[in-house]
Amino acid sequence: MPDSPTEDAETGGPDLISFADIPARLERAGLKRVSAQRCRQLAEDDPAWPIPLDKAMKVGRMRLFDWRVLEPYFRDRTSRQGQRTDLRPPAAE
């Protein structure tokens, strides 16, 4: 359920969100909106993604991430719009 409040204010527990929640949280934080599908792709392909998929909390088929860990990743991430990785020349050895 997107935008569900999951932070435990008294204990300061993790602020868990799913891929579906990330776009709204990015907008609320004043960051560029990224689709849930793109977030999933970043989690699978970007080595800088802070929480590996196999270490993320699973609830049913859903993966949950701590927003306080993800937010700095999105703040510091450089967008590479339109960059085609399939056209890169092979690395010289």
Backbone as a printed PyTorch tensor [residue, N CA C, xyz], in Angstrom:
tensor([[[  0.8410,  -1.1600,   0.0000],
         [  0.0000,   0.0000,   0.0000],
         [  0.8990,   1.2400,   0.0000]],

        [[  0.9640,   1.9620,  -1.0950],
         [  1.8320,   3.1340,  -1.1650],
         [  1.5030,   4.1600,  -0.0910]],

        [[  2.5460,   4.8480,   0.3600],
         [  2.4430,   5.9210,   1.3350],
         [  1.9390,   5.4680,   2.6980]],

        [[  2.1370,   4.1910,   3.0250],
         [  1.7630,   3.7200,   4.3450],
         [  2.7980,   4.1800,   5.3580]],

        [[  2.3820,   4.7800,   6.4510],
         [  3.3570,   5.1730,   7.4680],
         [  3.8560,   3.9290,   8.1890]],

        [[  5.1590,   3.6760,   8.1320],
         [  5.6900,   2.4770,   8.7580],
         [  6.7570,   2.7900,   9.7900]],

        [[  7.0960,   4.0470,   9.9710],
         [  8.1380,   4.4040,  10.9340],
         [  7.5610,   4.3910,  12.3330]],

        [[  8.2670,   3.7500,  13.2300],
         [  7.8730,   3.7190,  14.6200],
         [  8.4880,   4.9410,  15.2870]],

        [[  7.6900,   5.9700,  15.5400],
         [  8.2070,   7.2480,  16.0440],
         [  8.8200,   7.1090,  17.4310]],

        [[  8.2780,   6.2240,  18.2490],
         [  8.7830,   6.1070,  19.6150],
         [ 10.1340,   5.4070,  19.6800]],

        [[ 10.3090,   4.3400,  18.9250],
         [ 11.5570,   3.5770,  19.0000],
         [ 12.5350,   3.9590,  17.9180]],

        [[ 12.1000,   4.7400,  16.9500],
         [ 13.0010,   5.1300,  15.8650],
         [ 13.3340,   3.9700,  14.9560]],

        [[ 12.3930,   3.0510,  14.7900],
         [ 12.5950,   1.8780,  13.9520],
         [ 12.7380,   2.2500,  12.4900]],

        [[ 12.9990,   1.2700,  11.6430],
         [ 13.1940,   1.5520,  10.2130],
         [ 11.9210,   2.0810,   9.5640]],

        [[ 12.1080,   2.9040,   8.5740],
         [ 11.0100,   3.4680,   7.7840],
         [ 10.9200,   2.6200,   6.5210]],

        [[ 10.2040,   1.5060,   6.5860],
         [ 10.1860,   0.5300,   5.4980],
         [  9.2220,   0.9270,   4.3950]],

        [[  9.7110,   0.8380,   3.1540],
         [  8.8840,   1.1330,   1.9930],
         [  9.1590,   0.0900,   0.9130]],

        [[  8.2030,  -0.0700,   0.0100],
         [  8.3520,  -0.9920,  -1.1140],
         [  8.7300,  -0.2000,  -2.3630]],

        [[  9.0060,  -0.9170,  -3.4470],
         [  9.3140,  -0.2290,  -4.7080],
         [  8.1700,   0.7030,  -5.1050]],

        [[  6.9220,   0.2810,  -4.8540],
         [  5.7590,   1.0980,  -5.2320],
         [  5.7010,   2.4120,  -4.4600]],

        [[  6.2890,   2.4550,  -3.2590],
         [  6.2660,   3.6690,  -2.4350],
         [  7.3530,   4.6670,  -2.8090]],

        [[  8.4110,   4.2060,  -3.4380],
         [  9.5770,   5.0550,  -3.6810],
         [  9.2580,   6.3070,  -4.5120]],

        [[  8.5060,   6.2180,  -5.6260],
         [  8.2550,   7.4390,  -6.4130],
         [  7.6160,   8.5690,  -5.6080]],

        [[  6.6300,   8.2500,  -4.7870],
         [  5.9670,   9.2910,  -3.9840],
         [  6.9220,   9.8590,  -2.9460]],

        [[  7.7420,   9.0140,  -2.3430],
         [  8.7020,   9.4870,  -1.3430],
         [  9.7370,  10.3990,  -1.9780]],

        [[ 10.1670,  10.0720,  -3.1880],
         [ 11.1320,  10.9240,  -3.8800],
         [ 10.5400,  12.3040,  -4.1200]],

        [[  9.2930,  12.3330,  -4.5700],
         [  8.6230,  13.6040,  -4.8250],
         [  8.4840,  14.4150,  -3.5370]],

        [[  8.0770,  13.7490,  -2.4660],
         [  7.9120,  14.4230,  -1.1810],
         [  9.2370,  14.9800,  -0.6620]],

        [[ 10.3420,  14.3000,  -0.9890],
         [ 11.6700,  14.7550,  -0.5400],
         [ 12.2490,  15.8250,  -1.4670]],

        [[ 11.4920,  16.1830,  -2.5220],
         [ 11.9640,  17.2050,  -3.4440],
         [ 12.9720,  16.6840,  -4.4530]],

        [[ 12.9660,  15.3690,  -4.6740],
         [ 13.8850,  14.7550,  -5.6290],
         [ 13.1420,  14.3890,  -6.9010]],

        [[ 13.8970,  14.1310,  -7.9500],
         [ 13.3040,  13.7530,  -9.2380],
         [ 12.5700,  12.4220,  -9.0900]],

        [[ 11.3400,  12.3910,  -9.5750],
         [ 10.5290,  11.1750,  -9.4910],
         [ 11.0920,  10.1160, -10.4320]],

        [[ 11.2070,   8.9040,  -9.9240],
         [ 11.6790,   7.7500, -10.6920],
         [ 10.6010,   6.6860, -10.5430]],

        [[ 10.2280,   6.0170, -11.6270],
         [  9.1540,   5.0310, -11.5490],
         [  9.5610,   3.8410, -10.6880]],

        [[  8.5710,   3.1270, -10.1970],
         [  8.8310,   1.9270,  -9.3890],
         [  9.5990,   0.8910, -10.2080]],

        [[  9.2730,   0.7870, -11.4940],
         [  9.9680,  -0.1670, -12.3630],
         [ 11.4390,   0.1970, -12.5100]],

        [[ 11.7220,   1.4980, -12.6370],
         [ 13.1170,   1.9410, -12.7640],
         [ 13.8730,   1.7020, -11.4510]],

        [[ 13.2010,   1.9000, -10.3270],
         [ 13.8360,   1.6220,  -9.0310],
         [ 14.2030,   0.1540,  -8.9270]],

        [[ 13.3090,  -0.6950,  -9.3760],
         [ 13.5870,  -2.1360,  -9.3610],
         [ 14.7970,  -2.4450, -10.2500]],

        [[ 14.8440,  -1.8160, -11.4170],
         [ 15.9680,  -2.0130, -12.3350],
         [ 17.2750,  -1.5270, -11.7080]],

        [[ 17.2430,  -0.3940, -11.0460],
         [ 18.4320,   0.1140, -10.3710],
         [ 18.8900,  -0.8500,  -9.2750]],

        [[ 17.9300,  -1.3950,  -8.5350],
         [ 18.2670,  -2.3400,  -7.4640],
         [ 18.9560,  -3.5810,  -8.0180]],

        [[ 18.5530,  -3.9930,  -9.2110],
         [ 19.1330,  -5.1960,  -9.8200],
         [ 20.4740,  -4.9220, -10.4930]],

        [[ 20.6240,  -3.7390, -11.1060],
         [ 21.7780,  -3.4970, -11.9870],
         [ 22.8280,  -2.5290, -11.4480]],

        [[ 22.4490,  -1.6170, -10.5770],
         [ 23.3940,  -0.5910, -10.1300],
         [ 24.2030,  -1.0920,  -8.9310]],

        [[ 25.5230,  -1.2190,  -9.0940],
         [ 26.3420,  -1.6950,  -7.9760],
         [ 26.3450,  -0.7300,  -6.7830]],

        [[ 25.9410,   0.5200,  -6.9930],
         [ 25.9010,   1.4930,  -5.9020],
         [ 24.6060,   1.4140,  -5.0850]],

        [[ 23.6400,   0.5850,  -5.5240],
         [ 22.3750,   0.4540,  -4.7830],
         [ 22.7130,   0.0090,  -3.3580]],

        [[ 22.2190,   0.7300,  -2.3460],
         [ 22.6990,   0.5180,  -0.9780],
         [ 22.2690,  -0.7740,  -0.2910]],

        [[ 21.1500,  -1.3570,  -0.7020],
         [ 20.6570,  -2.5670,  -0.0390],
         [ 20.4900,  -3.6590,  -1.0910]],

        [[ 21.3670,  -4.6620,  -1.0960],
         [ 21.2390,  -5.7420,  -2.0830],
         [ 19.8730,  -6.4220,  -1.9700]],

        [[ 19.3140,  -6.8310,  -3.1060],
         [ 17.9880,  -7.4400,  -3.1030],
         [ 17.9150,  -8.6670,  -2.1990]],

        [[ 18.9870,  -9.4450,  -2.1510],
         [ 18.9440, -10.6530,  -1.3210],
         [ 19.0230, -10.3350,   0.1800]],

        [[ 19.3630,  -9.0960,   0.5210],
         [ 19.4310,  -8.6850,   1.9340],
         [ 18.2070,  -7.8530,   2.3460]],

        [[ 17.3610,  -7.4800,   1.3850],
         [ 16.1640,  -6.6880,   1.6920],
         [ 15.1400,  -7.5660,   2.4040]],

        [[ 14.3530,  -6.9360,   3.2680],
         [ 13.3050,  -7.6710,   3.9700],
         [ 12.2340,  -8.1010,   2.9700]],

        [[ 11.7820,  -9.3310,   3.0860],
         [ 10.7260,  -9.8400,   2.2110],
         [  9.4560, -10.0330,   3.0130]],

        [[  8.3600,  -9.5430,   2.4480],
         [  7.0380,  -9.7760,   3.0110],
         [  6.1930, -10.3030,   1.8660]],

        [[  5.9290, -11.5820,   1.8730],
         [  5.2590, -12.2040,   0.7320],
         [  6.1720, -12.1090,  -0.4790]],

        [[  5.6790, -11.5170,  -1.5590],
         [  6.4920, -11.3330,  -2.7690],
         [  7.0940,  -9.9330,  -2.8460]],

        [[  6.8760,  -9.1490,  -1.8100],
         [  7.3130,  -7.7550,  -1.8080],
         [  8.6470,  -7.6150,  -1.0690]],

        [[  9.4910,  -6.7200,  -1.5570],
         [ 10.7400,  -6.4000,  -0.8710],
         [ 10.5650,  -5.0320,  -0.2040]],

        [[ 11.0730,  -4.9130,   1.0050],
         [ 10.9710,  -3.6630,   1.7490],
         [ 12.3660,  -3.1210,   2.0240]],

        [[ 12.4890,  -1.7980,   1.9080],
         [ 13.7610,  -1.1180,   2.0970],
         [ 13.5820,   0.0070,   3.0990]],

        [[ 14.6460,   0.3110,   3.8340],
         [ 14.6150,   1.4170,   4.7750],
         [ 14.8360,   2.7120,   3.9920]],

        [[ 13.8530,   3.6130,   4.0450],
         [ 13.9220,   4.8640,   3.2930],
         [ 15.1280,   5.6910,   3.7100]],

        [[ 15.5050,   5.6340,   4.9890],
         [ 16.6290,   6.4440,   5.4630],
         [ 17.9540,   5.9910,   4.8510]],

        [[ 18.0070,   4.7680,   4.3380],
         [ 19.2010,   4.2810,   3.6400],
         [ 19.1170,   4.6240,   2.1510]],

        [[ 17.9050,   4.5620,   1.5880],
         [ 17.7330,   4.8340,   0.1540],
         [ 17.8110,   6.3190,  -0.2070]],

        [[ 17.3140,   7.1840,   0.6600],
         [ 17.2550,   8.6110,   0.3140],
         [ 18.6230,   9.1820,  -0.0590]],

        [[ 19.6940,   8.9270,   0.7080],
         [ 21.0000,   9.4660,   0.3010],
         [ 21.4590,   8.9330,  -1.0610]],

        [[ 21.1060,   7.6910,  -1.3730],
         [ 21.4570,   7.1280,  -2.6870],
         [ 20.8280,   7.9640,  -3.7960]],

        [[ 19.5410,   8.2710,  -3.6700],
         [ 18.8600,   9.0460,  -4.7080],
         [ 19.3230,  10.5010,  -4.7200]],

        [[ 19.6790,  11.0680,  -3.5790],
         [ 20.1840,  12.4470,  -3.5280],
         [ 21.5190,  12.5690,  -4.2610]],

        [[ 22.3850,  11.5670,  -4.1080],
         [ 23.7340,  11.6290,  -4.6790],
         [ 23.8380,  11.0210,  -6.0740]],

        [[ 22.7920,  10.3800,  -6.5420],
         [ 22.8240,   9.6800,  -7.8290],
         [ 22.8050,  10.6640,  -8.9890]],

        [[ 23.6690,  10.4180,  -9.9830],
         [ 23.6510,  11.2330, -11.1940],
         [ 22.7830,  10.5290, -12.2320]],

        [[ 21.8460,  11.2750, -12.7730],
         [ 20.9570,  10.7320, -13.7910],
         [ 21.7200,  10.5700, -15.1000]],

        [[ 21.4870,   9.4570, -15.7770],
         [ 22.1330,   9.2210, -17.0690],
         [ 21.0590,   9.0430, -18.1300]],

        [[ 20.1690,   9.9970, -18.2210],
         [ 19.0700,   9.8990, -19.1760],
         [ 19.5820,   9.7480, -20.5930]],

        [[ 19.0220,   8.8070, -21.2850],
         [ 19.3510,   8.6200, -22.6840],
         [ 20.6670,   7.9240, -22.9510]],

        [[ 21.4020,   7.5950, -21.9270],
         [ 22.6840,   6.9250, -22.1410],
         [ 22.4270,   5.4530, -22.4670]],

        [[ 22.8920,   5.0390, -23.6180],
         [ 22.6940,   3.6530, -24.0490],
         [ 23.9360,   2.8400, -23.6980]],

        [[ 23.7350,   1.8940, -22.8300],
         [ 24.8690,   1.0750, -22.3930],
         [ 25.2200,   0.0130, -23.4260]],

        [[ 24.2860,  -0.2830, -24.3470],
         [ 24.5680,  -1.3140, -25.3440],
         [ 25.4920,  -0.8100, -26.4550]],

        [[ 25.7310,   0.5040, -26.5110],
         [ 26.5880,   1.0590, -27.5610],
         [ 28.0020,   1.3810, -27.0710]],

        [[ 28.2790,   1.0940, -25.8300],
         [ 29.6220,   1.3750, -25.3030],
         [ 30.6540,   0.4900, -25.9870]],

        [[ 31.7850,   1.0760, -26.3310],
         [ 32.8440,   0.2420, -26.9260],
         [ 33.4110,  -0.6780, -25.8340]],

        [[ 33.8850,  -1.8470, -26.2170],
         [ 34.4550,  -2.7510, -25.2210],
         [ 35.6450,  -2.1080, -24.5440]],

        [[ 35.8190,  -2.3920, -23.2660],
         [ 36.9270,  -1.8270, -22.5000],
         [ 38.2590,  -2.3530, -23.0320]],

        [[ 39.2040,  -1.4350, -23.2030],
         [ 40.5260,  -1.8150, -23.6890],
         [ 41.2830,  -2.5310, -22.5750]],

        [[ 41.9360,  -3.6040, -22.9380],
         [ 42.6720,  -4.3650, -21.9280],
         [ 44.1550,  -4.2130, -22.1060]]])
